[in-house]
């Protein structure tokens, strides 16, 4: 399947000059959605993750389905102030702004194997921050799974020491 056929370009969103990669068109198609989940989970099956961390917000869509396929639990990485208990946090830069991610301090145990998923790898700031939090909590990052990589933003450089699976590269 050519996943690229299911990803819609939206010019000038969220700001002038940006071409947004809209994945909702892929998610609504049952065959495309199945292909995404199977390809990402299949790549990491041998890594035996205990936890799949989904990065806010589209990682929340992919993460639980991948976790189910892998027999793993799911943990959300949320934007600052969205989680009710004590958190571990990390500030990071995106292509648009500066932000903070958080994960509950009790969400990941020492030595647990963690797969991190999101829809898009851009500058790598969000992915790097998530790995930093996971490792601060004692987890071992076994890899990153993304639907899309915007390679011209060089985000892969920030997570070069990890196994990275991308389904479509632009």
C-alpha positions in Angstrom: 0.0 0.0 0.0 1.2 3.5 -0.8 0.5 5.3 2.4 1.4 8.6 0.8 -1.9 8.4 -1.2 -3.8 8.6 2.1 -2.0 11.6 3.6 -3.5 15.0 2.6 -1.4 18.2 2.3 -3.0 21.3 3.8 -1.1 24.4 2.7 -0.5 27.3 5.0 -1.5 25.5 8.2 -0.9 26.1 11.1 0.8 29.2 9.7 1.7 30.7 6.3 4.3 28.8 4.4 3.8 25.5 6.2 2.4 22.4 4.4 0.7 20.4 7.0 0.6 16.6 6.6 -3.0 15.6 7.6 -3.2 12.0 8.7 -7.0 12.0 9.3 -7.5 10.8 5.8 -5.3 7.8 6.4 -6.9 7.1 9.8 -10.4 7.0 8.4 -9.6 4.3 5.9 -9.7 0.8 7.6 -7.0 -0.7 5.3 -4.6 2.2 5.7 -5.1 2.3 9.4 -4.4 -1.4 9.7 -1.3 -1.0 7.5 0.0 1.7 9.8 -0.6 -0.3 13.0 0.8 -3.6 11.5 3.9 -2.0 10.1 4.9 0.0 13.1 4.1 -2.8 15.7 5.7 -5.4 13.5 9.0 -3.5 13.3 9.3 -3.5 17.1 7.8 -6.9 18.0 11.2 -8.4 18.6 12.1 -5.5 21.0 9.5 -6.8 23.4 8.3 -3.4 24.7 6.5 -3.4 28.0 5.0 0.1 27.5 4.1 2.2 24.4 4.3 5.9 25.1 2.1 8.0 22.8 3.1 11.7 22.4 0.2 14.2 22.5 -1.9 14.3 20.6 -1.9 12.0 17.5 0.4 9.6 19.4 -2.7 9.0 21.5 -4.5 7.6 18.4 -1.7 5.3 17.3 -0.2 4.3 20.6 -3.0 2.2 22.1 -3.5 0.2 18.9 0.2 -0.5 18.7 0.3 -1.4 22.4 -2.5 -3.8 21.9 -0.8 -5.5 19.0 2.4 -5.8 21.0 0.8 -6.9 24.3 2.1 -3.8 26.0 0.6 -1.1 28.2 0.0 2.5 27.0 1.2 5.7 28.7 0.5 9.2 27.4 3.1 11.9 27.2 1.1 15.1 27.7 1.5 18.8 27.4 2.2 20.6 30.7 -0.6 20.7 33.2 -2.8 18.0 31.7 -1.9 15.1 34.1 -3.4 15.0 37.6 -0.5 13.3 39.6 3.2 14.1 40.1 5.0 14.2 36.8 8.5 14.2 35.3 8.8 17.0 32.7 11.0 18.3 30.0 11.1 21.5 28.0 11.8 21.3 24.3 11.6 23.3 21.1 9.3 22.5 18.2 9.3 23.9 14.7 6.7 26.5 15.9 7.3 27.1 19.6 8.8 26.1 22.9 6.8 23.6 25.0 6.8 21.2 27.9 6.0 17.5 28.0 5.1 15.4 31.1 4.6 11.8 32.0 3.3 10.6 35.4 6.2 9.7 37.7 4.7 6.2 38.4 3.9 5.4 34.8 7.2 3.7 33.9 9.1 1.4 36.2 12.9 0.8 36.3 14.0 -1.3 33.4 10.8 -1.3 31.5 11.2 -1.4 27.8 9.5 1.5 26.1 8.5 2.2 22.5 7.7 5.9 21.7 5.2 6.6 18.9 3.8 9.7 17.3 2.5 10.7 13.9 5.3 12.9 12.8 9.0 13.3 13.2 9.9 16.9 12.4 12.7 18.8 14.3 13.0 15.9 16.8 12.6 18.1 19.9 9.4 16.4 21.0 10.8 12.9 20.5 14.1 13.8 22.3 12.2 15.3 25.2 10.0 12.2 25.5 13.0 9.8 25.5 14.7 12.0 28.2 11.6 11.7 30.4 11.3 7.9 29.9 15.0 7.5 30.8 14.8 9.8 33.8 12.0 7.5 35.1 14.2 4.4 34.6 12.8 3.2 31.4 14.8 1.9 28.4 13.8 3.3 25.1 13.7 0.5 22.5 12.8 2.7 19.6 10.6 5.3 18.0 7.8 4.7 15.5 6.4 7.5 13.2 4.0 7.6 10.3 5.8 10.5 8.7 9.2 12.1 8.7 10.0 15.6 7.4 13.6 14.8 6.6 14.5 18.3 5.7 14.1 19.3 9.3 16.8 16.8 10.4 14.9 15.6 13.5 16.4 12.1 13.2 19.7 13.5 14.2 18.4 14.2 17.7 17.4 10.5 18.2 20.1 8.9 16.1 21.1 6.5 18.9 17.7 4.8 18.8 16.0 2.4 16.4 13.6 4.7 14.3 10.9 3.3 12.1 9.2 5.8 9.7 6.5 4.8 7.2 6.7 7.8 4.8 9.5 10.3 4.4 9.0 13.7 2.8 
